[in-house]
Every structure is written in structure tokens, then in C-alpha cells.
Amino acid sequence: MSEQALYSSAVALLKQLIRTSSFSKEEDQTAAHIKNHLAQFGIIAEQLGNNIIAKNKFFDPAKPTVLLNSHHDTVKPNPNYTLDPFDPIEKDGKLFGLGSNDAGVPGVVDSYFYPFL
């Protein structure tokens, strides 16, 4: 997959996460999106509650482990938020929307880093 295709796919996933309500303890839908996204790379992931657990195909519990961890829940938007928090908007090279600058980006980065471990 080319660098541009990876970038476009990552932005599409982040936009999908922004569009999906994921308040604390209510992030089952975003968990499903992340699991489905990993499946596109042939990665089998398990959804345990609102958590996604995926292991590299070379995982061996007897060897040292690298854990990539993030969260995908959000807090309710501030009433003074000037944009629709669930409408991802790209402007001037930036992406706006609820969770876009919190763990949304690290979570998406983790999901793209994982297939290449």
C-alpha cells in the first residue's frame, strides 16, 4: 500500500471515529470500527467489552512484548463548541471534530503501525 493510500485510509478511519458517538463506557461502536479496520489488513482482533485486543502473527508469550495502547472514548462536547463535534471537517491541513486531537490520532496511528511489526 502506498504512503498516500495509507494516509487516506488513516484519515478515513479517523473521520469514521469522529462521526461515531463514543462517550466513556459507550464506545462499543468505535471499538467495532477499529476491529473491522484491522481485519482489512488481515489482523484478527478480539473485542473484549469496548477494548480491542490484537496480537501480531508472530506473538509468543515467552518473548518480550510491545504493547500499543490508546483509548477511543470521548467526553461530551462543550456547549460552546462552535462546530458540529460529530462532523469531521478538514480545513487548512487540519482535521476538526470530537476526539480528533486527543487519542483519536494515536489510536489510528497504532492501528496502522501494528500491521508492520
C-alpha positions, 0 to 999 in steps of 0.5 A: 500500500502506498504512503498516500493510500495509507494516509487516506485510509488513516484519515478515513478511519479517523473521520469514521471515529469522529462521526461515531458517538463514543462517550466513556463506557459507550464506545462499543461502536468505535471499538467495532470500527477499529476491529473491522479496520484491522481485519482489512489488513488481515489482523484478527482482533478480539473485542473484549467489552469496548477494548480491542485486543490484537496480537501480531502473527508472530506473538509468543508469550515467552518473548518480550512484548510491545504493547500499543495502547490508546483509548477511543472514548470521548467526553461530551462536547462543550456547549460552546463548541462552535462546530458540529463535534460529530462532523469531521471537517478538514480545513487548512491541513487540519482535521476538526471534530470530537476526539480528533486531537486527543487519542483519536490520532494515536489510536489510528496511528497504532492501528496502522503501525501494528500491521508492520511489526 
